Amino acid sequence: MSTTPAHRIAIVGAGPRGTGVLERLLAHLDATPGRRVTVDVFDPFPAGAGRIWRGSQPPLLWMNSVAADVTMFTDDTTVVAGPVSTGPTLAEWVESNLESLRDDPALTAELADFTPRSFASRTLQSRYLEWVFARAVTDAPVDVTVHRNTVVDIVDDEPGQRLILDDGSVVGVDVVLLSQGHPDALPSSAEKYLHTFADTHGLTYVGPGYTADLDPDVVPESEPILVAGLGLAFVDWMVLLAESRGGTFSRLPDGTLTYRPSGREPTIYAGSRRGVPYHSKIGYDIAAARPPLPKYFTADGFPGDGFLDFRRDVWPTAAKELAGAHYHELFASHADRTTGTWQDFEIEFDAVAWGSKESAALVERFVPKDDDRIDLALIDRPLTGETYDSVDDATARIIGYIESDLARRADHHYSSDAAVFNALLSVYMTTGELLRRGRIPAESVAQDIEGWLHSFFSFIASGPPPQRLEQLRALASSGIVRFLGPDTTFSADTNAGVFTARSASHDDTVTARTLVDARLPVASIRSSGDALLRSLHERGQMVEVRANERSAAKISVDGRSRILHSDDSVHPARFAVGPWVAGHTWSSAFPRPRTNAGFFRHNDALAVELLASNADESR
């Protein structure tokens, strides 16, 4: 019998990311039998789903991807060091387990009309994630222990590390992966001020948070409220403040969706920087609109090994990738709207810098109509330069914008949009590789990658299901939702004792006694709601990276995902992964099947690190 002690691995956080790393870890171990390894997984919420995807959410809250496009398993397109372990997509899993799932009261109504193109509820996704975790553990070649506890501190020991749990118990391990997902953040100074202002004046302020954790009942009925933000969190609030309060949607004979209020809804005045909601998900099959990617924006395309400037070096090449994908699809599927051939266009396009006078002249020669040309700046800020007479005018304009967006995203005439979507995924993957190679400085990661690029990607490629925008249009047409316009600012009026909202696009001011901040918490390790992260930061065993005082402050790691200390050293046996880790936003979404997703490649690389990490190395 071997007397070699087992290599002890801890995974803190058992949501989708922790589950994904565990699956890759066990796949490696299954391919190398005989290794003495134990794995301890820590999460107070159900393993697999974790907190954010737990099943106890309102069934009206949906994912923003169709079931056929969500998987937790590698396939033959995935390039990883470990073995490929195939498994069903969410849609395939539902179809295989349809009868048993229908016995779940929370899913009965949803499954009556389920298809692979359905946008699953988060409740249904939670069942899939819990099954993925259970399958991995059941088939595990080593012992996996699940602790329904919160880790509140980690201290170095000889040998290894000790994890302190919320019940006072201690677990000794050799190597630790932090994968908590989206921890809470303690209120910022601005949020504290708004809370105090609300308490002082008898108002209601709901700060940033995860919608399923917030109480919509604190929002009053039948009076105006202000909502800051028009992203995915806004869509959740829209559902909770309208349909969940008894209102009903129905279709007219011409197919138009209408809304019949219950009388319990507030009047929602919503605004944001762009002034419009995220683009609808594309309603047709986008697989055919995938040009050869990557073509221009590749990690090996940047010579040397020094830092790259995002605006000077990275974005121009990434933008050329997006534009090239757009025009490739235009020539391939809509040649009647072009002149010349793709081959002639491509030769010249390869030789010019995107955004130059030469590229503009080239496009003018080969693409006659403005509507067929791509304008990335206008895509990013579609209402740039527009002004309106009033909130009513802005609302009418944005209702028209939503109608146009819904029509366009359902029409294969605009399949170049799908090519740009696919190119954005490729750009994100290449950006992730540049981050792993250490080519982008920390300040640029926070400001340009986590900030602007992620916002641009989310606006175009991570929007709501088209049904949600149809509902939003119906709510706006019925007067339940009013749009404030672009460049909206929200503030507390100390003289009048109310909240106010103003858009730079018109002169109207809207006041209300309720303000909802419809966004996720801004990451801040030093003020994280997670006691473990705060403790490590206070001791200098974790350092924040941020672009400026207003930007997110995320966990700083090296190219191997090892946690950096305040003295610039790394902990050789302590790793971090997920959306609150600098540079990891690019690989935090659920992977699409058959796309060689960065989610799997990063998880696999982490599994290799966890198995090889030596806790006795110098710290």
ABEGO torsion letter per residue (X at the ends): XBABBBBBBBBBEABAAAAAAAAAAAAAAAABBGBBBBBBBBBABBBGAEAAABAABBAABBBABBAAABBABBBAABBBABBBBBBBBAAAAAAAAAAAAAABAAAAAAAAABBAABBBBAAAAAAAAAAAAAAAAAABABBBBBBBBBBABBBBBOBEBBBBBAAGBBBBBABBBBBAEBBBBBBBAAAAAAAAAAAAAGBBBBBBEBAAABBAAABBBGBBBBBBEABAAAAAAAAAABAAAGBBBBBBAAGBBBBBBAGABBBBBBBBAAGBBBBBBBABBAAAABBBOBAABBAAABBEABBBBAAAAAAAAAAAAAAAAAAAAAAAABAAABBEBAAAAAAAAAABBBGBAAAAAAAAAABABAAABBBAAAAABAABGBBBABAAAAAAAAAAAAAAAAAAAABAAAAAAAAAAAAAAAAAAAAAAAAAAGABBAAAAAAAAABAAAAAAAAAAABBBAAAAAAAAAAAAAGABBBAEBGBBBBBBAAAGBBBBBBAABABBBBBABBBBBBBBBBBAAABABAAAAAAAAAGABBBBBABAABBBBBBBBAAGBBBBAAGBBBAABBBBEAABBGAAAAABBBBBGAGBAAAAAAAAAAAAAAABBAABBX
